Structure formats: C-alpha cells, structure tokens
Amino acid sequence: MLDEPVLTEQKLTSNNSRLVLWLLVLSLSGFFVPLYLISVTIEERTLAMATEEADLQATLIATPAPDPQEETLRSEFIDLQNLINTLANLNQTLDTAHIDWPYVMSAVGRYNPAQLNINSLSQTERVITLTGQATLESVVLAYVETLKETGPFETVLIESIHLASSAEDQEDAGDIHTQQPVGFTLVIELKASTDVR
C-alpha cells in the first residue's frame, strides 16, 4: 500500500510534466504560426511588387522615342525663350543708356545768344562737354546755375574759364561785342534716366 501513493504521485508528476510540455508546445505553436503567416504574406507581397516593378521597367524600356517634330518644336521653343531673355536684358540696358536728346538740347539751349555762344558740344556716354564764349564771367556762372536747376543733369562743372584774348577767340564769339569776352568749357553729367522731367 505504500507503493500505491508513490505510484499515484509519480503518475501525477508524469501527467503534470506532460501537461506542461503540451502547454509549452501549444504556446510556441501559437507564437510561430502567426510569424509563419506574416512571413508568407510578406513574401507574396514582395513577389507581387517585384512583378509590378518588372512590368514598369518593361513599360519604360518600351516607351517609344519622342516625335521628331515635337523635339524640333521643343528645341525652337527653348531657342525663342533664350532670345526673349536676351532681348529683355538688352531692353533694360537700352532703357538705362537712353538719352532724351530733345529734352537735353532744350535745357542746353536756354541761354541768351547776345550774351553767350556755344561753339562745340561733344558727348561720351553720359557726359557732355560744352565749349563757348560769353560776354562776362557772370553770364557763364548764371548759365551753369540754370543748367543745374534743369532736370536732365546730374552734375554741371566748369572745367575751365579764361579771358578770350586772341583774335580767333573774339572771332568765335560771333555777335558778342564786349571788351573782355571769356571762353569756357563745361562738363555736364547726365542723370541715369533723362526721361524724368
């Protein structure tokens, strides 16, 4: 009889071990089955994506060459765009360099010919040089002030003023009859845009 409880206890221990073993197997299979299903799903999707990629690659390779007329038109369009950009830049340059000569000459011509004569006018870019004769130095100074007050000039400078002592200087003076006419040279710088009045 003593053996009987030991046997039942061994049976119970053996049954418990088996039960724990089966529970362990079931729990591991419960863990690995979803992992297996996930890996199968990923593999299937990867295969489908690889097939789609191959189809897209084949489509890209099989894309026909562009129409030659379309390419010619595209090339002409690009050339025209470049020309438009060049012309826009040139237009800005021309606007900046534009001199409104009627306006400038109107301003330069505001003097009394009985008191002042302009013998020469030369221009280099935005600088005008005037040479002439006047009855008095004060006439030249008044003319310079008049030029400074008009719109198209940035600066008006007297480069030189001298007594017209030679017969040639007095001859160039024209109708000016004075005892001591003066010769002068003025340097006038035009404003960046003479369109401003």
Backbone as JSON, one array per atom type, in Angstrom:
{
  "sequence": "MLDEPVLTEQKLTSNNSRLVLWLLVLSLSGFFVPLYLISVTIEERTLAMATEEADLQATLIATPAPDPQEETLRSEFIDLQNLINTLANLNQTLDTAHIDWPYVMSAVGRYNPAQLNINSLSQTERVITLTGQATLESVVLAYVETLKETGPFETVLIESIHLASSAEDQEDAGDIHTQQPVGFTLVIELKASTDVR",
  "N": [[0.77, -1.17, 0.0], [1.9, 1.11, 0.5], [3.31, 1.59, -1.64], [1.49, 2.31, -3.44], [0.59, 5.14, -3.08], [2.98, 6.34, -3.82], [3.23, 5.59, -6.41], [0.92, 6.75, -7.54], [1.59, 9.31, -7.07], [3.83, 9.58, -8.7], [2.65, 9.13, -11.12], [1.0, 11.33, -11.24], [2.9, 13.39, -11.28], [4.19, 12.73, -13.62], [2.05, 13.06, -15.39], [1.57, 15.76, -14.98], [3.97, 16.81, -15.96], [3.76, 16.11, -18.62], [1.53, 17.56, -19.27], [2.44, 20.18, -18.9], [4.41, 20.18, -20.82], [2.88, 19.87, -23.15], [1.36, 22.19, -23.0], [3.38, 24.05, -23.32], [4.24, 23.42, -25.94], [1.9, 24.05, -27.34], [1.7, 26.81, -26.79], [4.05, 27.75, -27.98], [3.54, 27.04, -30.62], [1.36, 28.68, -31.05], [2.69, 31.09, -31.1], [4.56, 30.84, -33.21], [3.02, 30.22, -35.49], [1.54, 32.62, -36.29], [3.81, 34.13, -36.93], [4.85, 32.67, -39.07], [2.71, 32.91, -40.88], [2.76, 35.69, -41.31], [5.3, 35.98, -42.49], [4.88, 34.52, -44.85], [2.9, 36.1, -46.06], [4.3, 38.51, -46.44], [6.28, 37.62, -48.18], [4.69, 36.93, -50.4], [3.67, 39.45, -51.09], [6.04, 40.79, -51.67], [6.86, 39.36, -53.89], [4.75, 40.02, -55.63], [5.2, 42.79, -55.84], [7.73, 42.78, -57.01], [7.09, 41.68, -59.46], [5.41, 43.69, -60.45], [7.27, 45.79, -60.57], [9.0, 44.8, -62.53], [7.22, 44.81, -64.69], [6.78, 47.6, -64.91], [9.4, 48.45, -65.51], [9.7, 47.2, -67.99], [7.75, 48.61, -69.39], [8.83, 51.2, -69.33], [11.16, 50.79, -70.81], [10.05, 50.09, -73.2], [8.87, 52.44, -74.04], [8.06, 54.6, -76.63], [10.24, 56.49, -78.82], [10.45, 60.05, -78.67], [8.41, 62.14, -80.76], [9.87, 63.33, -83.73], [9.14, 65.84, -84.8], [7.99, 67.03, -82.59], [10.23, 67.21, -80.94], [11.76, 69.01, -82.47], [10.13, 71.29, -82.35], [10.2, 71.7, -79.59], [12.91, 72.32, -79.26], [13.06, 74.68, -80.81], [11.36, 76.25, -79.28], [12.82, 76.49, -76.88], [15.04, 77.89, -77.86], [13.75, 80.27, -78.61], [12.86, 81.15, -76.09], [15.33, 81.68, -74.89], [16.18, 83.76, -76.56], [14.21, 85.67, -76.0], [14.83, 86.18, -73.31], [17.38, 87.29, -73.65], [16.74, 89.57, -75.16], [15.16, 90.91, -73.29], [17.06, 91.56, -71.35], [18.68, 93.21, -72.93], [16.87, 95.23, -73.49], [16.59, 96.4, -70.96], [19.17, 97.4, -70.69], [19.23, 99.23, -72.81], [17.22, 100.98, -71.99], [18.41, 102.06, -69.74], [20.62, 103.34, -70.87], [19.43, 105.19, -72.5], [19.07, 108.41, -73.86], [17.28, 111.29, -73.74], [17.38, 113.25, -76.12], [16.04, 115.58, -77.3], [14.99, 116.79, -74.99], [17.33, 117.21, -73.46], [18.77, 118.93, -75.19], [17.03, 121.07, -75.28], [17.28, 122.0, -72.68], [20.02, 122.67, -72.67], [20.0, 124.66, -74.57], [18.93, 126.91, -73.38], [19.72, 129.89, -73.2], [20.88, 133.29, -73.6], [21.58, 134.37, -76.74], [22.82, 136.78, -77.28], [24.51, 137.2, -75.22], [25.92, 134.85, -74.81], [27.58, 132.23, -76.5], [27.61, 128.94, -77.82], [30.21, 127.03, -78.91], [31.03, 124.38, -79.39], [29.89, 121.03, -78.88], [30.27, 118.01, -77.32], [29.91, 114.5, -76.77], [30.34, 111.79, -74.56], [29.4, 108.75, -73.69], [27.58, 109.24, -70.88], [28.31, 111.84, -70.48], [28.56, 115.22, -71.28], [30.38, 117.65, -73.03], [30.76, 121.06, -73.2], [31.86, 123.86, -75.05], [32.49, 127.33, -75.31], [31.78, 130.88, -75.72], [31.4, 133.85, -73.8], [29.99, 137.01, -72.8], [30.63, 137.95, -70.27], [32.11, 136.71, -67.25], [30.23, 136.29, -65.25], [27.95, 135.74, -66.71], [28.46, 133.19, -67.64], [28.53, 131.82, -65.19], [25.88, 132.18, -64.36], [24.6, 130.76, -66.38], [25.52, 128.18, -65.84], [24.27, 127.76, -63.36], [21.61, 127.78, -64.22], [21.6, 125.46, -65.79], [22.09, 123.56, -63.8], [19.72, 123.66, -62.4], [17.89, 122.55, -64.12], [16.21, 119.52, -65.21], [17.61, 117.18, -66.55], [20.3, 116.85, -65.77], [22.92, 115.52, -63.85], [25.33, 116.48, -62.7], [26.94, 119.65, -63.1], [29.8, 121.07, -64.13], [32.35, 123.55, -64.14], [34.91, 123.31, -66.22], [36.95, 124.85, -67.29], [37.64, 128.37, -67.42], [38.38, 131.29, -69.1], [39.96, 134.36, -70.12], [39.12, 135.63, -73.29], [41.51, 136.31, -75.23], [42.82, 136.24, -77.67], [42.58, 137.02, -81.2], [41.25, 135.12, -82.63], [39.64, 133.83, -80.7], [37.94, 135.96, -80.14], [36.74, 136.26, -82.6], [35.29, 133.83, -82.76], [33.38, 134.39, -80.92], [31.29, 135.58, -82.18], [28.4, 137.45, -82.42], [28.89, 138.74, -80.11], [29.81, 141.59, -78.53], [32.08, 142.84, -76.67], [34.44, 144.18, -74.37], [36.04, 142.39, -72.97], [35.62, 139.37, -73.62], [34.9, 136.02, -72.41], [36.18, 132.7, -72.58], [34.95, 129.39, -72.21], [34.72, 126.09, -70.77], [32.52, 123.54, -70.16], [31.62, 120.71, -68.2], [29.23, 118.31, -68.27], [27.3, 116.02, -66.59], [24.97, 113.59, -67.36], [21.82, 112.6, -65.91], [20.94, 109.29, -64.75], [18.56, 108.44, -66.01], [17.09, 110.31, -68.4], [14.51, 110.7, -68.92], [12.96, 111.57, -66.92], [11.13, 114.31, -66.08]],
  "CA": [[0.0, 0.0, 0.0], [2.79, 2.23, 0.49], [3.74, 1.8, -3.02], [0.4, 2.91, -4.22], [0.64, 6.61, -3.13], [4.18, 6.76, -4.54], [2.9, 5.38, -7.83], [-0.02, 7.77, -7.97], [2.32, 10.58, -7.08], [4.68, 9.55, -9.89], [1.74, 9.29, -12.26], [0.58, 12.73, -11.27], [4.06, 14.17, -11.7], [4.38, 12.43, -15.03], [0.93, 13.7, -16.1], [1.8, 17.21, -14.91], [5.06, 17.12, -16.88], [3.23, 16.02, -19.98], [0.61, 18.68, -19.46], [3.27, 21.38, -19.06], [5.06, 20.04, -22.12], [1.86, 20.15, -24.19], [1.05, 23.62, -22.93], [4.53, 24.74, -23.92], [4.18, 23.19, -27.38], [0.78, 24.83, -27.85], [2.01, 28.24, -26.74], [5.06, 28.02, -29.02], [2.89, 26.99, -31.94], [0.55, 29.91, -31.1], [3.61, 32.2, -31.4], [5.2, 30.63, -34.5], [2.04, 30.19, -36.59], [1.38, 33.97, -36.83], [5.07, 34.54, -37.58], [4.91, 31.99, -40.36], [1.71, 33.53, -41.75], [3.27, 37.02, -41.66], [6.41, 35.84, -43.45], [4.3, 34.09, -46.13], [2.22, 37.28, -46.62], [5.36, 39.43, -46.9], [6.89, 37.01, -49.37], [3.74, 37.06, -51.51], [3.62, 40.86, -51.49], [7.33, 41.08, -52.3], [6.81, 38.76, -55.23], [3.84, 40.84, -56.43], [5.87, 44.07, -56.12], [8.81, 42.51, -57.97], [6.44, 41.5, -60.76], [4.96, 45.03, -60.88], [8.47, 46.53, -60.94], [9.44, 44.27, -63.83], [6.28, 45.34, -65.69], [7.06, 49.02, -65.1], [10.67, 48.54, -66.23], [9.43, 46.84, -69.39], [7.0, 49.73, -69.97], [9.78, 52.29, -69.54], [12.06, 50.43, -71.91], [9.26, 50.02, -74.43], [8.32, 53.75, -74.37], [8.56, 54.98, -77.94], [11.04, 57.71, -78.89], [9.59, 61.21, -78.91], [8.16, 62.51, -82.14], [10.91, 64.28, -84.18], [8.56, 67.17, -84.96], [7.85, 67.56, -81.23], [11.58, 67.58, -80.49], [12.14, 70.22, -83.2], [9.36, 72.39, -81.77], [10.74, 71.95, -78.24], [14.2, 72.99, -79.45], [12.77, 76.05, -81.25], [10.79, 76.94, -78.13], [13.93, 76.82, -75.97], [15.8, 78.96, -78.52], [12.96, 81.51, -78.51], [12.92, 81.59, -74.69], [16.66, 82.29, -74.68], [16.17, 85.03, -77.28], [13.37, 86.59, -75.23], [15.62, 86.58, -72.14], [18.45, 88.17, -74.13], [16.12, 90.84, -75.52], [14.73, 91.59, -72.06], [18.28, 92.14, -70.77], [19.09, 94.29, -73.82], [15.91, 96.31, -73.31], [16.97, 97.08, -69.72], [20.4, 98.14, -70.97], [18.88, 100.37, -73.65], [16.48, 101.94, -71.18], [19.37, 102.73, -68.87], [21.51, 104.17, -71.68], [18.64, 106.11, -73.32], [19.19, 109.85, -73.6], [16.21, 112.04, -74.38], [18.13, 114.37, -76.68], [15.28, 116.83, -77.4], [14.91, 117.38, -73.65], [18.68, 117.67, -73.1], [19.13, 120.08, -76.02], [16.17, 122.17, -74.82], [17.9, 122.53, -71.46], [21.3, 123.29, -73.03], [19.74, 125.84, -75.41], [18.31, 128.02, -72.61], [20.67, 130.98, -72.95], [20.69, 134.48, -74.43], [22.67, 134.39, -77.73], [23.52, 138.06, -77.28], [25.49, 137.18, -74.14], [26.64, 133.58, -74.71], [27.55, 131.35, -77.68], [28.22, 127.62, -77.65], [30.99, 126.73, -80.11], [31.07, 122.94, -79.66], [29.24, 120.14, -77.93], [30.68, 116.63, -77.57], [29.3, 113.6, -75.81], [30.93, 110.48, -74.35], [28.47, 108.04, -72.81], [26.61, 110.12, -70.22], [28.99, 113.1, -70.18], [28.56, 116.2, -72.37], [31.35, 118.73, -72.85], [30.39, 122.27, -73.96], [32.83, 124.95, -75.09], [31.86, 128.51, -75.89], [32.21, 132.24, -75.39], [30.4, 134.66, -73.12], [30.39, 138.41, -72.64], [31.21, 138.13, -68.93], [32.22, 135.5, -66.43], [28.97, 136.14, -64.52], [26.99, 135.12, -67.64], [28.78, 131.75, -67.62], [28.1, 131.31, -63.89], [24.41, 132.14, -64.37], [24.23, 129.65, -67.28], [25.79, 126.94, -65.08], [23.2, 127.62, -62.37], [20.4, 127.42, -64.96], [21.75, 124.05, -66.16], [21.96, 122.75, -62.58], [18.32, 123.66, -61.98], [17.06, 121.78, -65.05], [16.07, 118.12, -64.84], [18.35, 116.02, -67.05], [21.72, 116.85, -65.45], [23.35, 115.08, -62.52], [26.29, 117.49, -62.25], [27.4, 120.63, -64.09], [31.06, 121.59, -63.61], [33.14, 124.41, -65.01], [36.24, 122.73, -66.36], [37.87, 125.99, -67.42], [37.1, 129.67, -67.84], [39.55, 132.13, -69.36], [39.71, 135.55, -70.93], [39.32, 135.39, -74.71], [42.42, 137.4, -75.57], [43.28, 136.17, -79.06], [41.63, 137.48, -82.22], [40.44, 133.94, -83.01], [38.62, 133.67, -79.66], [36.96, 137.03, -80.29], [36.0, 135.96, -83.82], [34.36, 132.76, -82.41], [32.33, 134.93, -80.07], [30.18, 135.93, -83.06], [27.77, 138.74, -82.22], [29.19, 139.26, -78.77], [30.69, 142.76, -78.63], [32.49, 143.3, -75.35], [35.86, 144.45, -74.3], [36.75, 141.22, -72.47], [34.83, 138.14, -73.6], [35.55, 134.88, -71.76], [35.95, 131.37, -73.13], [34.64, 128.46, -71.12], [34.47, 124.68, -71.05], [31.68, 122.96, -69.12], [31.45, 119.25, -68.23], [27.89, 118.05, -67.75], [26.98, 114.58, -66.48], [23.53, 113.36, -67.44], [21.26, 111.67, -64.93], [20.82, 107.91, -65.27], [17.44, 108.42, -66.94], [16.7, 111.68, -68.7], [13.08, 110.74, -69.2], [12.3, 112.21, -65.79], [11.07, 115.75, -66.38]],
  "C": [[0.83, 1.27, 0.0], [3.25, 2.58, -0.91], [2.67, 2.52, -3.83], [0.44, 4.45, -4.19], [1.86, 7.09, -3.89], [3.92, 6.63, -6.02], [1.93, 6.45, -8.31], [0.66, 9.14, -8.0], [3.22, 10.65, -8.3], [3.83, 9.74, -11.13], [1.32, 10.75, -12.39], [1.72, 13.63, -11.74], [4.31, 13.97, -13.17], [3.29, 13.1, -15.86], [1.11, 15.23, -16.11], [2.92, 17.62, -15.88], [4.58, 17.11, -18.31], [2.32, 17.21, -20.26], [1.4, 19.98, -19.68], [3.95, 21.34, -20.42], [4.08, 20.38, -23.24], [1.47, 21.64, -24.18], [2.17, 24.45, -23.55], [4.51, 24.6, -25.43], [3.05, 24.03, -27.99], [1.07, 26.33, -27.85], [3.05, 28.63, -27.78], [4.43, 27.98, -30.41], [1.98, 28.21, -32.11], [1.41, 31.12, -31.44], [4.16, 32.06, -32.81], [4.23, 30.62, -35.68], [1.8, 31.6, -37.12], [2.65, 34.48, -37.51], [5.19, 33.92, -38.96], [3.93, 32.63, -41.34], [2.15, 34.92, -42.2], [4.37, 36.92, -42.7], [5.89, 35.4, -44.82], [3.63, 35.27, -46.82], [3.25, 38.26, -47.18], [6.01, 38.9, -48.16], [5.99, 37.15, -50.58], [3.7, 38.5, -52.02], [4.93, 41.28, -52.17], [7.36, 40.54, -53.71], [5.91, 39.58, -56.15], [4.49, 42.18, -56.8], [7.0, 43.88, -57.12], [8.23, 42.33, -59.37], [5.98, 42.86, -61.31], [6.15, 45.87, -61.31], [8.98, 46.08, -62.3], [8.53, 44.78, -64.95], [6.55, 46.81, -65.98], [8.37, 49.24, -65.85], [10.48, 48.23, -67.71], [8.68, 47.96, -70.09], [7.92, 50.9, -70.26], [10.71, 52.01, -70.72], [11.31, 50.48, -73.23], [8.66, 51.37, -74.82], [8.91, 54.2, -75.7], [9.35, 56.28, -77.87], [10.11, 58.88, -79.18], [9.5, 61.52, -80.42], [9.22, 63.53, -82.58], [10.37, 65.71, -84.34], [8.39, 67.84, -83.58], [9.21, 68.01, -80.69], [12.05, 68.86, -81.18], [11.42, 71.43, -82.62], [9.87, 72.73, -80.37], [12.06, 72.71, -78.33], [13.99, 74.45, -79.87], [12.21, 76.87, -80.09], [11.88, 77.38, -77.16], [14.77, 77.95, -76.55], [15.06, 80.29, -78.41], [12.95, 82.04, -77.08], [14.25, 82.27, -74.4], [16.74, 83.65, -75.36], [15.35, 86.07, -76.53], [14.13, 87.09, -74.0], [16.72, 87.55, -72.53], [17.88, 89.54, -74.47], [15.65, 91.61, -74.29], [15.93, 92.26, -71.39], [18.75, 93.33, -71.6], [18.16, 95.49, -73.64], [16.22, 97.09, -72.03], [18.21, 97.94, -69.94], [20.08, 99.38, -71.8], [18.1, 101.42, -72.87], [17.42, 102.73, -70.29], [20.24, 103.71, -69.66], [20.76, 105.21, -72.51], [18.85, 107.55, -72.88], [18.09, 110.53, -74.4], [16.82, 113.34, -74.92], [17.29, 115.64, -76.85], [15.18, 117.55, -76.04], [16.26, 117.96, -73.22], [19.02, 118.94, -73.88], [18.27, 121.29, -75.67], [16.78, 122.83, -73.59], [19.21, 123.26, -71.78], [21.06, 124.59, -73.79], [19.09, 127.0, -74.68], [19.37, 129.07, -72.24], [20.35, 132.12, -73.91], [21.85, 134.54, -75.42], [23.41, 135.72, -77.81], [24.61, 138.09, -76.21], [26.37, 135.93, -74.14], [26.49, 132.82, -76.03], [28.19, 130.02, -77.32], [28.89, 127.28, -78.96], [31.02, 125.24, -80.44], [30.39, 122.18, -78.52], [29.72, 118.74, -78.29], [30.11, 115.76, -76.44], [30.07, 112.29, -75.77], [30.1, 109.81, -73.27], [27.5, 109.01, -72.17], [27.23, 111.47, -69.83], [29.0, 113.98, -71.43], [29.59, 117.27, -72.03], [30.94, 119.87, -73.78], [31.56, 123.25, -73.92], [32.14, 126.14, -75.75], [32.48, 129.79, -75.4], [31.06, 132.94, -74.69], [30.91, 136.07, -72.95], [31.09, 138.65, -71.31], [31.27, 136.78, -68.22], [30.91, 135.24, -65.69], [27.88, 135.51, -65.4], [27.2, 133.6, -67.65], [28.29, 131.14, -66.3], [26.57, 131.22, -63.81], [23.92, 130.99, -65.25], [24.43, 128.3, -66.57], [24.68, 126.72, -64.05], [21.89, 127.22, -63.04], [20.43, 125.94, -65.34], [21.56, 123.14, -64.94], [20.5, 122.62, -62.14], [17.43, 122.84, -62.91], [17.18, 120.29, -64.74], [17.1, 117.12, -65.32], [19.8, 115.9, -66.57], [21.98, 116.45, -64.01], [24.3, 116.12, -61.93], [26.63, 118.41, -63.42], [28.64, 121.27, -63.47], [31.71, 122.52, -64.63], [34.53, 123.82, -65.05], [37.29, 123.83, -66.49], [37.09, 127.23, -67.82], [38.31, 130.59, -67.98], [39.15, 133.34, -70.19], [40.01, 135.22, -72.39], [40.19, 136.53, -75.23], [42.84, 137.38, -77.02], [42.18, 136.63, -80.01], [40.71, 136.33, -82.62], [39.33, 133.72, -82.0], [37.53, 134.72, -79.82], [36.12, 136.83, -81.54], [34.94, 134.89, -83.54], [33.2, 133.27, -81.57], [31.14, 135.4, -80.89], [29.68, 137.32, -82.8], [28.09, 139.36, -80.87], [30.2, 140.38, -78.91], [30.97, 143.25, -77.23], [33.97, 143.58, -75.4], [36.63, 143.22, -73.86], [35.83, 139.99, -72.46], [35.62, 137.02, -72.92], [35.21, 133.62, -72.53], [35.71, 130.41, -71.97], [34.51, 127.04, -71.67], [33.68, 124.13, -69.86], [31.62, 121.45, -69.3], [30.13, 118.96, -67.52], [27.66, 116.55, -67.74], [25.47, 114.44, -66.46], [23.08, 112.43, -66.33], [21.11, 110.31, -65.58], [19.67, 107.78, -66.23], [16.98, 109.84, -67.16], [15.24, 111.78, -69.07], [12.32, 111.42, -68.08], [12.3, 113.71, -66.03], [10.57, 116.51, -65.19]]
}
